[in-house]
Amino acid sequence: MSRSFLDQPERGSGTVLAAGLALVVIMAMALVLLLAQSAVMASRAAAAADLSALAAADALRGLMVGEPCVVAEQVASRNAARVVSCSEGAGQTIEVRTELIARTMLGTAIGRARAGPPP
């Protein structure tokens, strides 16, 4: 004897539950990947700022040829970034802010660094 569909009202509810759970897992993984991408981009922006500030500080001290901010822009462009601001400070220090040319869904990654002569 076979049972009819009306005798089993919860038939297929496990499939709906599994599909809902799979959707939650996929959304969580997408969020984790998005945050990981943002962390990598922030790290790249910070590295570009560090390298640009170090090169600009060397140019400011006369260890390299060129204007400090121009040197910073050249180094930043080699690291897929652009210089947002470049300013000289006291004691032959220089501060550079960069942003990556590539954007993420959460916005643009920004890096900031200050460099100068050793203490």
Phi and psi in radians as a Rosetta constraint file:
Dihedral C 1 N 2 CA 2 C 2 CIRCULARHARMONIC -1.827 0.35
Dihedral N 2 CA 2 C 2 N 3 CIRCULARHARMONIC 2.553 0.35
Dihedral C 2 N 3 CA 3 C 3 CIRCULARHARMONIC -1.555 0.35
Dihedral N 3 CA 3 C 3 N 4 CIRCULARHARMONIC 2.600 0.35
Dihedral C 3 N 4 CA 4 C 4 CIRCULARHARMONIC -1.526 0.35
Dihedral N 4 CA 4 C 4 N 5 CIRCULARHARMONIC 2.934 0.35
Dihedral C 4 N 5 CA 5 C 5 CIRCULARHARMONIC -1.109 0.35
Dihedral N 5 CA 5 C 5 N 6 CIRCULARHARMONIC -0.567 0.35
Dihedral C 5 N 6 CA 6 C 6 CIRCULARHARMONIC -1.211 0.35
Dihedral N 6 CA 6 C 6 N 7 CIRCULARHARMONIC -0.383 0.35
Dihedral C 6 N 7 CA 7 C 7 CIRCULARHARMONIC -1.365 0.35
Dihedral N 7 CA 7 C 7 N 8 CIRCULARHARMONIC -0.256 0.35
Dihedral C 7 N 8 CA 8 C 8 CIRCULARHARMONIC -2.171 0.35
Dihedral N 8 CA 8 C 8 N 9 CIRCULARHARMONIC 1.385 0.35
Dihedral C 8 N 9 CA 9 C 9 CIRCULARHARMONIC -1.217 0.35
Dihedral N 9 CA 9 C 9 N 10 CIRCULARHARMONIC -0.315 0.35
Dihedral C 9 N 10 CA 10 C 10 CIRCULARHARMONIC -1.725 0.35
Dihedral N 10 CA 10 C 10 N 11 CIRCULARHARMONIC 0.234 0.35
Dihedral C 10 N 11 CA 11 C 11 CIRCULARHARMONIC -1.163 0.35
Dihedral N 11 CA 11 C 11 N 12 CIRCULARHARMONIC 2.209 0.35
Dihedral C 11 N 12 CA 12 C 12 CIRCULARHARMONIC 1.611 0.35
Dihedral N 12 CA 12 C 12 N 13 CIRCULARHARMONIC -0.092 0.35
Dihedral C 12 N 13 CA 13 C 13 CIRCULARHARMONIC -1.205 0.35
Dihedral N 13 CA 13 C 13 N 14 CIRCULARHARMONIC -0.501 0.35
Dihedral C 13 N 14 CA 14 C 14 CIRCULARHARMONIC -1.141 0.35
Dihedral N 14 CA 14 C 14 N 15 CIRCULARHARMONIC -0.619 0.35
Dihedral C 14 N 15 CA 15 C 15 CIRCULARHARMONIC -1.150 0.35
Dihedral N 15 CA 15 C 15 N 16 CIRCULARHARMONIC -0.742 0.35
Dihedral C 15 N 16 CA 16 C 16 CIRCULARHARMONIC -1.122 0.35
Dihedral N 16 CA 16 C 16 N 17 CIRCULARHARMONIC -0.741 0.35
Dihedral C 16 N 17 CA 17 C 17 CIRCULARHARMONIC -1.117 0.35
Dihedral N 17 CA 17 C 17 N 18 CIRCULARHARMONIC -0.763 0.35
Dihedral C 17 N 18 CA 18 C 18 CIRCULARHARMONIC -1.116 0.35
Dihedral N 18 CA 18 C 18 N 19 CIRCULARHARMONIC -0.706 0.35
Dihedral C 18 N 19 CA 19 C 19 CIRCULARHARMONIC -1.133 0.35
Dihedral N 19 CA 19 C 19 N 20 CIRCULARHARMONIC -0.721 0.35
Dihedral C 19 N 20 CA 20 C 20 CIRCULARHARMONIC -1.118 0.35
Dihedral N 20 CA 20 C 20 N 21 CIRCULARHARMONIC -0.735 0.35
Dihedral C 20 N 21 CA 21 C 21 CIRCULARHARMONIC -1.140 0.35
Dihedral N 21 CA 21 C 21 N 22 CIRCULARHARMONIC -0.704 0.35
Dihedral C 21 N 22 CA 22 C 22 CIRCULARHARMONIC -1.103 0.35
Dihedral N 22 CA 22 C 22 N 23 CIRCULARHARMONIC -0.679 0.35
Dihedral C 22 N 23 CA 23 C 23 CIRCULARHARMONIC -1.130 0.35
Dihedral N 23 CA 23 C 23 N 24 CIRCULARHARMONIC -0.716 0.35
Dihedral C 23 N 24 CA 24 C 24 CIRCULARHARMONIC -1.116 0.35
Dihedral N 24 CA 24 C 24 N 25 CIRCULARHARMONIC -0.738 0.35
Dihedral C 24 N 25 CA 25 C 25 CIRCULARHARMONIC -1.131 0.35
Dihedral N 25 CA 25 C 25 N 26 CIRCULARHARMONIC -0.738 0.35
Dihedral C 25 N 26 CA 26 C 26 CIRCULARHARMONIC -1.119 0.35
Dihedral N 26 CA 26 C 26 N 27 CIRCULARHARMONIC -0.739 0.35
Dihedral C 26 N 27 CA 27 C 27 CIRCULARHARMONIC -1.127 0.35
Dihedral N 27 CA 27 C 27 N 28 CIRCULARHARMONIC -0.713 0.35
Dihedral C 27 N 28 CA 28 C 28 CIRCULARHARMONIC -1.126 0.35
Dihedral N 28 CA 28 C 28 N 29 CIRCULARHARMONIC -0.725 0.35
Dihedral C 28 N 29 CA 29 C 29 CIRCULARHARMONIC -1.145 0.35
Dihedral N 29 CA 29 C 29 N 30 CIRCULARHARMONIC -0.676 0.35
Dihedral C 29 N 30 CA 30 C 30 CIRCULARHARMONIC -1.113 0.35
Dihedral N 30 CA 30 C 30 N 31 CIRCULARHARMONIC -0.705 0.35
Dihedral C 30 N 31 CA 31 C 31 CIRCULARHARMONIC -1.139 0.35
Dihedral N 31 CA 31 C 31 N 32 CIRCULARHARMONIC -0.742 0.35
Dihedral C 31 N 32 CA 32 C 32 CIRCULARHARMONIC -1.106 0.35
Dihedral N 32 CA 32 C 32 N 33 CIRCULARHARMONIC -0.743 0.35
Dihedral C 32 N 33 CA 33 C 33 CIRCULARHARMONIC -1.136 0.35
Dihedral N 33 CA 33 C 33 N 34 CIRCULARHARMONIC -0.670 0.35
Dihedral C 33 N 34 CA 34 C 34 CIRCULARHARMONIC -1.136 0.35
Dihedral N 34 CA 34 C 34 N 35 CIRCULARHARMONIC -0.747 0.35
Dihedral C 34 N 35 CA 35 C 35 CIRCULARHARMONIC -1.190 0.35
Dihedral N 35 CA 35 C 35 N 36 CIRCULARHARMONIC -0.645 0.35
Dihedral C 35 N 36 CA 36 C 36 CIRCULARHARMONIC -1.154 0.35
Dihedral N 36 CA 36 C 36 N 37 CIRCULARHARMONIC -0.706 0.35
Dihedral C 36 N 37 CA 37 C 37 CIRCULARHARMONIC -1.096 0.35
Dihedral N 37 CA 37 C 37 N 38 CIRCULARHARMONIC -0.712 0.35
Dihedral C 37 N 38 CA 38 C 38 CIRCULARHARMONIC -1.139 0.35
Dihedral N 38 CA 38 C 38 N 39 CIRCULARHARMONIC -0.661 0.35
Dihedral C 38 N 39 CA 39 C 39 CIRCULARHARMONIC -1.147 0.35
Dihedral N 39 CA 39 C 39 N 40 CIRCULARHARMONIC -0.712 0.35
Dihedral C 39 N 40 CA 40 C 40 CIRCULARHARMONIC -1.140 0.35
Dihedral N 40 CA 40 C 40 N 41 CIRCULARHARMONIC -0.745 0.35
Dihedral C 40 N 41 CA 41 C 41 CIRCULARHARMONIC -1.136 0.35
Dihedral N 41 CA 41 C 41 N 42 CIRCULARHARMONIC -0.688 0.35
Dihedral C 41 N 42 CA 42 C 42 CIRCULARHARMONIC -1.117 0.35
Dihedral N 42 CA 42 C 42 N 43 CIRCULARHARMONIC -0.667 0.35
Dihedral C 42 N 43 CA 43 C 43 CIRCULARHARMONIC -1.154 0.35
Dihedral N 43 CA 43 C 43 N 44 CIRCULARHARMONIC -0.706 0.35
Dihedral C 43 N 44 CA 44 C 44 CIRCULARHARMONIC -1.147 0.35
Dihedral N 44 CA 44 C 44 N 45 CIRCULARHARMONIC -0.685 0.35
Dihedral C 44 N 45 CA 45 C 45 CIRCULARHARMONIC -1.156 0.35
Dihedral N 45 CA 45 C 45 N 46 CIRCULARHARMONIC -0.697 0.35
Dihedral C 45 N 46 CA 46 C 46 CIRCULARHARMONIC -1.147 0.35
Dihedral N 46 CA 46 C 46 N 47 CIRCULARHARMONIC -0.702 0.35
Dihedral C 46 N 47 CA 47 C 47 CIRCULARHARMONIC -1.125 0.35
Dihedral N 47 CA 47 C 47 N 48 CIRCULARHARMONIC -0.724 0.35
Dihedral C 47 N 48 CA 48 C 48 CIRCULARHARMONIC -1.109 0.35
Dihedral N 48 CA 48 C 48 N 49 CIRCULARHARMONIC -0.691 0.35
Dihedral C 48 N 49 CA 49 C 49 CIRCULARHARMONIC -1.165 0.35
Dihedral N 49 CA 49 C 49 N 50 CIRCULARHARMONIC -0.750 0.35
Dihedral C 49 N 50 CA 50 C 50 CIRCULARHARMONIC -1.043 0.35
Dihedral N 50 CA 50 C 50 N 51 CIRCULARHARMONIC -0.880 0.35
Dihedral C 50 N 51 CA 51 C 51 CIRCULARHARMONIC -1.125 0.35
Dihedral N 51 CA 51 C 51 N 52 CIRCULARHARMONIC -0.686 0.35
Dihedral C 51 N 52 CA 52 C 52 CIRCULARHARMONIC -1.152 0.35
Dihedral N 52 CA 52 C 52 N 53 CIRCULARHARMONIC -0.733 0.35
Dihedral C 52 N 53 CA 53 C 53 CIRCULARHARMONIC -1.163 0.35
Dihedral N 53 CA 53 C 53 N 54 CIRCULARHARMONIC -0.716 0.35
Dihedral C 53 N 54 CA 54 C 54 CIRCULARHARMONIC -1.115 0.35
Dihedral N 54 CA 54 C 54 N 55 CIRCULARHARMONIC -0.766 0.35
Dihedral C 54 N 55 CA 55 C 55 CIRCULARHARMONIC -1.143 0.35
Dihedral N 55 CA 55 C 55 N 56 CIRCULARHARMONIC -0.722 0.35
Dihedral C 55 N 56 CA 56 C 56 CIRCULARHARMONIC -1.157 0.35
Dihedral N 56 CA 56 C 56 N 57 CIRCULARHARMONIC -0.655 0.35
Dihedral C 56 N 57 CA 57 C 57 CIRCULARHARMONIC -1.148 0.35
Dihedral N 57 CA 57 C 57 N 58 CIRCULARHARMONIC -0.674 0.35
Dihedral C 57 N 58 CA 58 C 58 CIRCULARHARMONIC -1.118 0.35
Dihedral N 58 CA 58 C 58 N 59 CIRCULARHARMONIC -0.704 0.35
Dihedral C 58 N 59 CA 59 C 59 CIRCULARHARMONIC -1.169 0.35
Dihedral N 59 CA 59 C 59 N 60 CIRCULARHARMONIC -0.643 0.35
Dihedral C 59 N 60 CA 60 C 60 CIRCULARHARMONIC -1.146 0.35
Dihedral N 60 CA 60 C 60 N 61 CIRCULARHARMONIC -0.637 0.35
Dihedral C 60 N 61 CA 61 C 61 CIRCULARHARMONIC -1.449 0.35
Dihedral N 61 CA 61 C 61 N 62 CIRCULARHARMONIC -0.108 0.35
Dihedral C 61 N 62 CA 62 C 62 CIRCULARHARMONIC 1.554 0.35
Dihedral N 62 CA 62 C 62 N 63 CIRCULARHARMONIC 0.200 0.35
Dihedral C 62 N 63 CA 63 C 63 CIRCULARHARMONIC -1.433 0.35
Dihedral N 63 CA 63 C 63 N 64 CIRCULARHARMONIC -0.291 0.35
Dihedral C 63 N 64 CA 64 C 64 CIRCULARHARMONIC -2.259 0.35
Dihedral N 64 CA 64 C 64 N 65 CIRCULARHARMONIC 2.780 0.35
Dihedral C 64 N 65 CA 65 C 65 CIRCULARHARMONIC -1.578 0.35
Dihedral N 65 CA 65 C 65 N 66 CIRCULARHARMONIC 2.346 0.35
Dihedral C 65 N 66 CA 66 C 66 CIRCULARHARMONIC 2.187 0.35
Dihedral N 66 CA 66 C 66 N 67 CIRCULARHARMONIC 2.891 0.35
Dihedral C 66 N 67 CA 67 C 67 CIRCULARHARMONIC -1.288 0.35
Dihedral N 67 CA 67 C 67 N 68 CIRCULARHARMONIC 2.440 0.35
Dihedral C 67 N 68 CA 68 C 68 CIRCULARHARMONIC -0.987 0.35
Dihedral N 68 CA 68 C 68 N 69 CIRCULARHARMONIC -0.800 0.35
Dihedral C 68 N 69 CA 69 C 69 CIRCULARHARMONIC -1.262 0.35
Dihedral N 69 CA 69 C 69 N 70 CIRCULARHARMONIC -0.535 0.35
Dihedral C 69 N 70 CA 70 C 70 CIRCULARHARMONIC -1.193 0.35
Dihedral N 70 CA 70 C 70 N 71 CIRCULARHARMONIC -0.729 0.35
Dihedral C 70 N 71 CA 71 C 71 CIRCULARHARMONIC -1.089 0.35
Dihedral N 71 CA 71 C 71 N 72 CIRCULARHARMONIC -0.728 0.35
Dihedral C 71 N 72 CA 72 C 72 CIRCULARHARMONIC -1.063 0.35
Dihedral N 72 CA 72 C 72 N 73 CIRCULARHARMONIC -0.722 0.35
Dihedral C 72 N 73 CA 73 C 73 CIRCULARHARMONIC -1.135 0.35
Dihedral N 73 CA 73 C 73 N 74 CIRCULARHARMONIC -0.673 0.35
Dihedral C 73 N 74 CA 74 C 74 CIRCULARHARMONIC -1.140 0.35
Dihedral N 74 CA 74 C 74 N 75 CIRCULARHARMONIC -0.766 0.35
Dihedral C 74 N 75 CA 75 C 75 CIRCULARHARMONIC -1.161 0.35
Dihedral N 75 CA 75 C 75 N 76 CIRCULARHARMONIC -0.717 0.35
Dihedral C 75 N 76 CA 76 C 76 CIRCULARHARMONIC -1.104 0.35
Dihedral N 76 CA 76 C 76 N 77 CIRCULARHARMONIC -0.700 0.35
Dihedral C 76 N 77 CA 77 C 77 CIRCULARHARMONIC -1.166 0.35
Dihedral N 77 CA 77 C 77 N 78 CIRCULARHARMONIC -0.530 0.35
Dihedral C 77 N 78 CA 78 C 78 CIRCULARHARMONIC -1.220 0.35
Dihedral N 78 CA 78 C 78 N 79 CIRCULARHARMONIC -0.322 0.35
Dihedral C 78 N 79 CA 79 C 79 CIRCULARHARMONIC -1.877 0.35
Dihedral N 79 CA 79 C 79 N 80 CIRCULARHARMONIC 0.419 0.35
Dihedral C 79 N 80 CA 80 C 80 CIRCULARHARMONIC 1.016 0.35
Dihedral N 80 CA 80 C 80 N 81 CIRCULARHARMONIC 0.709 0.35
Dihedral C 80 N 81 CA 81 C 81 CIRCULARHARMONIC -2.397 0.35
Dihedral N 81 CA 81 C 81 N 82 CIRCULARHARMONIC 2.946 0.35
Dihedral C 81 N 82 CA 82 C 82 CIRCULARHARMONIC -2.271 0.35
Dihedral N 82 CA 82 C 82 N 83 CIRCULARHARMONIC 2.640 0.35
Dihedral C 82 N 83 CA 83 C 83 CIRCULARHARMONIC -1.446 0.35
Dihedral N 83 CA 83 C 83 N 84 CIRCULARHARMONIC 2.169 0.35
Dihedral C 83 N 84 CA 84 C 84 CIRCULARHARMONIC -1.508 0.35
Dihedral N 84 CA 84 C 84 N 85 CIRCULARHARMONIC -0.766 0.35
Dihedral C 84 N 85 CA 85 C 85 CIRCULARHARMONIC -2.592 0.35
Dihedral N 85 CA 85 C 85 N 86 CIRCULARHARMONIC 2.623 0.35
Dihedral C 85 N 86 CA 86 C 86 CIRCULARHARMONIC -2.540 0.35
Dihedral N 86 CA 86 C 86 N 87 CIRCULARHARMONIC 2.092 0.35
Dihedral C 86 N 87 CA 87 C 87 CIRCULARHARMONIC -2.470 0.35
Dihedral N 87 CA 87 C 87 N 88 CIRCULARHARMONIC 2.488 0.35
Dihedral C 87 N 88 CA 88 C 88 CIRCULARHARMONIC -1.513 0.35
Dihedral N 88 CA 88 C 88 N 89 CIRCULARHARMONIC 2.450 0.35
Dihedral C 88 N 89 CA 89 C 89 CIRCULARHARMONIC -2.021 0.35
Dihedral N 89 CA 89 C 89 N 90 CIRCULARHARMONIC -2.984 0.35
Dihedral C 89 N 90 CA 90 C 90 CIRCULARHARMONIC -1.269 0.35
Dihedral N 90 CA 90 C 90 N 91 CIRCULARHARMONIC 2.603 0.35
Dihedral C 90 N 91 CA 91 C 91 CIRCULARHARMONIC 1.229 0.35
Dihedral N 91 CA 91 C 91 N 92 CIRCULARHARMONIC 0.607 0.35
Dihedral C 91 N 92 CA 92 C 92 CIRCULARHARMONIC 0.991 0.35
Dihedral N 92 CA 92 C 92 N 93 CIRCULARHARMONIC 0.669 0.35
Dihedral C 92 N 93 CA 93 C 93 CIRCULARHARMONIC -1.750 0.35
Dihedral N 93 CA 93 C 93 N 94 CIRCULARHARMONIC 2.779 0.35
Dihedral C 93 N 94 CA 94 C 94 CIRCULARHARMONIC -2.449 0.35
Dihedral N 94 CA 94 C 94 N 95 CIRCULARHARMONIC 2.453 0.35
Dihedral C 94 N 95 CA 95 C 95 CIRCULARHARMONIC -2.049 0.35
Dihedral N 95 CA 95 C 95 N 96 CIRCULARHARMONIC 2.287 0.35
Dihedral C 95 N 96 CA 96 C 96 CIRCULARHARMONIC -2.212 0.35
Dihedral N 96 CA 96 C 96 N 97 CIRCULARHARMONIC 2.362 0.35
Dihedral C 96 N 97 CA 97 C 97 CIRCULARHARMONIC -2.068 0.35
Dihedral N 97 CA 97 C 97 N 98 CIRCULARHARMONIC 2.298 0.35
Dihedral C 97 N 98 CA 98 C 98 CIRCULARHARMONIC -2.195 0.35
Dihedral N 98 CA 98 C 98 N 99 CIRCULARHARMONIC 2.785 0.35
Dihedral C 98 N 99 CA 99 C 99 CIRCULARHARMONIC -2.397 0.35
Dihedral N 99 CA 99 C 99 N 100 CIRCULARHARMONIC 2.516 0.35
Dihedral C 99 N 100 CA 100 C 100 CIRCULARHARMONIC -1.266 0.35
Dihedral N 100 CA 100 C 100 N 101 CIRCULARHARMONIC 2.567 0.35
Dihedral C 100 N 101 CA 101 C 101 CIRCULARHARMONIC -1.241 0.35
Dihedral N 101 CA 101 C 101 N 102 CIRCULARHARMONIC -0.689 0.35
Dihedral C 101 N 102 CA 102 C 102 CIRCULARHARMONIC -1.324 0.35
Dihedral N 102 CA 102 C 102 N 103 CIRCULARHARMONIC 2.436 0.35
Dihedral C 102 N 103 CA 103 C 103 CIRCULARHARMONIC -1.916 0.35
Dihedral N 103 CA 103 C 103 N 104 CIRCULARHARMONIC 2.697 0.35
Dihedral C 103 N 104 CA 104 C 104 CIRCULARHARMONIC -1.866 0.35
Dihedral N 104 CA 104 C 104 N 105 CIRCULARHARMONIC 3.109 0.35
Dihedral C 104 N 105 CA 105 C 105 CIRCULARHARMONIC -1.194 0.35
Dihedral N 105 CA 105 C 105 N 106 CIRCULARHARMONIC -0.385 0.35
Dihedral C 105 N 106 CA 106 C 106 CIRCULARHARMONIC -1.612 0.35
Dihedral N 106 CA 106 C 106 N 107 CIRCULARHARMONIC 0.010 0.35
Dihedral C 106 N 107 CA 107 C 107 CIRCULARHARMONIC 2.124 0.35
Dihedral N 107 CA 107 C 107 N 108 CIRCULARHARMONIC -2.891 0.35
Dihedral C 107 N 108 CA 108 C 108 CIRCULARHARMONIC -1.643 0.35
Dihedral N 108 CA 108 C 108 N 109 CIRCULARHARMONIC 2.413 0.35
Dihedral C 108 N 109 CA 109 C 109 CIRCULARHARMONIC -1.457 0.35
Dihedral N 109 CA 109 C 109 N 110 CIRCULARHARMONIC 2.312 0.35
Dihedral C 109 N 110 CA 110 C 110 CIRCULARHARMONIC -2.104 0.35
Dihedral N 110 CA 110 C 110 N 111 CIRCULARHARMONIC 2.414 0.35
Dihedral C 110 N 111 CA 111 C 111 CIRCULARHARMONIC -2.168 0.35
Dihedral N 111 CA 111 C 111 N 112 CIRCULARHARMONIC 2.648 0.35
Dihedral C 111 N 112 CA 112 C 112 CIRCULARHARMONIC -2.441 0.35
Dihedral N 112 CA 112 C 112 N 113 CIRCULARHARMONIC 2.383 0.35
Dihedral C 112 N 113 CA 113 C 113 CIRCULARHARMONIC -2.621 0.35
Dihedral N 113 CA 113 C 113 N 114 CIRCULARHARMONIC 2.644 0.35
Dihedral C 113 N 114 CA 114 C 114 CIRCULARHARMONIC -2.256 0.35
Dihedral N 114 CA 114 C 114 N 115 CIRCULARHARMONIC 2.386 0.35
Dihedral C 114 N 115 CA 115 C 115 CIRCULARHARMONIC -2.445 0.35
Dihedral N 115 CA 115 C 115 N 116 CIRCULARHARMONIC 2.729 0.35
Dihedral C 115 N 116 CA 116 C 116 CIRCULARHARMONIC -2.939 0.35
Dihedral N 116 CA 116 C 116 N 117 CIRCULARHARMONIC -2.957 0.35
Dihedral C 116 N 117 CA 117 C 117 CIRCULARHARMONIC -1.222 0.35
Dihedral N 117 CA 117 C 117 N 118 CIRCULARHARMONIC 2.765 0.35
Dihedral C 117 N 118 CA 118 C 118 CIRCULARHARMONIC -1.129 0.35
Dihedral N 118 CA 118 C 118 N 119 CIRCULARHARMONIC 2.642 0.35
